[in-house]
Amino acid sequence: MNSIYLPLLRDQLTRLKAAGAEYADVRFHDYDDSESLFFLQGELRNCEQSSTFGLGVRVLVDGAWGFASASNMNDLDSVFQKAFRSAKEAAKCCERPVELADRDVLENVRFKSPCQIDPFDVPLEEKIEFFKEVDAALQKGYVKQRYISYEAEHKHVHFLDSEGSYGARDIVDIFAGMRVVGIDEDGLSQERTYNLTLDPFGTRGWELMRDPKRFIEHAPRIVSELELVLQAPPCPKDVRSVILKPGIMFLQTHEVVGHALELDRILGYELSFAGGSFVTLDDFGNLRYGSDKMNVAADATLPNSPGSFGFDDDGVPCQNIVLIKDGILQSALTSRQTVTEANSKAGRFIFERSGGANSAMDFTRPPIERMTNINILPGTDGTLEDIVRTTEKGIIMDGDRSWSIGSNREQFHFACEIGWLVENGAITGIVRNPTYSSKTLPFWRSMSAVGDRSTCELVQVANCGKGLPSQIMRLGHCVPVCRFDNVQIGL
């Protein structure tokens, strides 16, 4: 830990305040290590390891932001002054001065993600040998291609601001996945995948890879399911109840709940970049987003998820925010800047405070509103088997294969890897190329069953993109099995 730099960073923040800055903060990445491996047909095709070091400085002057970053500590004066000058220039064309919501000072807060075995302490040879064992479990005659991917990160970040806050994060994240591909009778490729899921109250180091139930034991399952898909008939064009397993439910939640409720999108800041939202400021407290079975939280307090990081890049502690309660829209993903603007534009007090959802990909980017852990809360409708028994005509779907989303998240189309038809409370067969589509609000309002806690999985998202320049973020979705009625499938 390069704590020798902290007094120097505090001095720079003091100088910016004396020069007229309304607010300033700095994120100092003491180290940011990453590693990735990619295997094709059991052969290591890519191996990358990197380590970065640097700082990002954000300054608010005359109601406008300035930002600068550097990958060394040789000339701190120039980095801080560059951010200050950028803010001064931006203020000349700022239509609406930025105002930051109040928050408590972050007093020496330290966050460490739960990890038993740092993946960077494990020899590369051990990792390669492990993934070759996984590949051996994927080999069957009908499996034409086999893919295995692995990523790990370990970073230590200091946060300081001109209001006296200080916090430090020590975070390990680990991602891994396997995919098998075969050719069906029509000459088209089919696939089954598995991506490493987490216990929200467990750990996320290399110990996950050593736990057979977490990874390698899923290899024979996806191989056998691929064989069934290759022999299955196409998904029918029909209107049915759709039962979504966590392997697709996470993406359904991510795309048309999480992204739709980022407040910067609602205010129009992402329209030219990653799209807007159909939600308006008048909708909070009023809009029926879904049925009364729909309860959603942005819970960044889960101990073990990449969407939990102690405090955001505004220096606001992570929180558990109710977004939707009994189907009614309550709140959004917010920052210190957007809550004040939203309350002012709405002419009413929608948000009491920042929800702690302002984050940057790394020290080279300024923070923007990002998803934390957007979770569908478990219900009382039992297990997958219980939900199937109460379904007259339906289809179970799993695995995200492709998706198309309206620019304002108002509609969607998802293609999945595998489908199981349900007739009169029983599974009757498997279909290939299952798809479903709907408008967002009618879909969520048709939610008729939510599985209990035993059906929940914490699915990681390793590559959520947003912003310009683009920022890739990591997060998680803890989601149960859910059923939706009268949904168009097979288009």
Secondary structure by P-SEA (a helix, b strand, c coil): ccccaaaaaaaaaaaaaaacccbbbbbbccbbbbbbbbbccccccbbbbbccccbbbbbbcccbbbbbbbcccccaaaaaaaaaaaaaaaaacccbbbbbcccccccbbbbbcccccccccccaaaaaaaaaaaaaaaccccccbbbbbbbbbbbbbbbbcccccccccbbbbbbbbbbbbbcccccccccccccccccccccccccccccccccccaaaaaaaaaaaaaacccccccccbbbbcccaaaaaaacccccccccccccccccccccccccccccccccccccccbbbbbcccccccccccccccccccccccccccccccccccccccaaaaaaaaacccccccccccccccccccccccccccccccccccccaaaaaaacccbbbbbcccccccccccccbbbbbcbbbbbccccccccccbbbbbbccaaaaaacccccccccccccccccccccccbbbbbbcccccbbbbccccccc
